[in-house]
Amino acid sequence: MSAIKIALFGLGTIGTGVADILLNRHEHIRKVTGHDILLARICDKDIVSQRDTYISPDILTNNPDSIFNDPEITVGIELIGGIEPARTFVLRLLENGKDVVTANKALLAEHGAELFAAARQNGRTIAFEASVCGGIPILSSIATSLQANTILSINAIVNGTSNFILSQMEHGGTSYSSAVKEAQKLGYAEANPAMDVDGTDAVQKLAILAQLGFGAAVNWKDISRMGIESVDAIDFKFANDLGYRIKLLAVADVGEEGLELHVAPTLVKFDNPLARVQDAFNAVRVVGDYVGSVFFQGLGAGRKPTASAIAGDIIDTVLGRTKITFNTLNLWKDDKEVMPIKRSDNFYGKSYLRFDAEDRPGVMRDFAAVFSEKNISIASMIQHEINTINDNSSKQKAVIILITHESREGDLLAAIEKLEKIPSIQGKIIRMRVQD
């Protein structure tokens, strides 16, 4: 049995996990696939530091050309992350006749069209299961098992860091800043967690899901996005009282005007399975016109789950399954029928609003008049009296919690802007989506 030689770029946490599988489970992979898959070379800037998996110095290099120019290496695994040099490396692998496996959602969201065009031009493939939801096989399921369906909606928790932070705030009673520090301590969040907590990571993954599930050509930067930074511990209490939990949801939903795409902190009803997803887990709920609703849940990040997905892509590529799937994917093609993307100001849905206001006669009339002007009706309202405003007066302050009926996004945002200018309303209005 001749060896099939592959190479790996990037020996960080995930790269080390992939090396561990390929080196230490080599015999198991050979038995189940019938192929001798050999990790022939690993390229990284740091080839000196010790890793917790033994890697022979003979296969380590800091010279990427030794991989690009080796005709015996047929598959390249890109785990560098970021845009450059990852983009250049992937293009060079494809140009040199090598198939690619990657977990780089940012690269695909930003340069998917260019990379897929290069792969098709060179008769090669790109496998990318690990780019969305780590170890959950959501991309392959949509691309193969569900391909007879017209996908109607995808609702997902695709960022484990933000889900962990929200879970800590809800069940641990911790503040947002304390929950972020705990996520960093456990390795769920980077030193700078901005891309996780502001929704950037989630919209990049949603852009890939939208391409795969709906054939939607969308720039991830154009997807409506709100992060979790403004969520306060008090919101969990009020949400719970109303029968909801708070999750950062990525939503793709087909309507009459096109595809609605957004990422936002959302109140999710207790009986929705997405509401029960805790800690660093990810989950995806897909609705197809024939299969109905199907639900996927698992660890969406971390060394082992992500390495498992990457190893699966390597095996599929070696066995030729990736080529069959790749050639049928309706992804980043110039000649495909493109689904229109709905304007964000034309989204319709229910919303949760929380704001502080002076507790005096006439205040309710003030904001009711604004809602009436903007065609927004209130489904429910809670008012709690809180501490006296510290301005040397006897004014009392109340916290107001509203759930609206379905309303147009543009009208709601205009109403919020107008409400925040009313003197009796104190500070910013906190708004979240509501999904029953």
Secondary structure by P-SEA (a helix, b strand, c coil): cccbbbbbccccaaaaaaaaaaacaaaaaaaaccccccccccccccccccccbbbbcccccccaaaaaacccccbbbbcccccaaaaaaaaaaaaabbbbbbccaaaaaccaaaaaaaaaaaccccccccccccccaaaaaaacccccccccbbbbbccaaaaaaaaaaacccccaaaaaaaaaaaccccccccccccaaaaaaaaaaaaaaacccccccccccccccccccaaaaaaaaaabbbbcbbbbbbbccccccccccccccccccccccccccbbbbbbbcccccbbbbbccccccaaaaaaaaaaaaaaaaaaaaaaaaaccccccccbbbbbcccccbbbbbbbbbccccccaaaaaaaaaaaaacccccbbbbbbbccccccccbbbbbbbbbbccccaaaaaaaaaaaaaccccccbbbbbbbcc
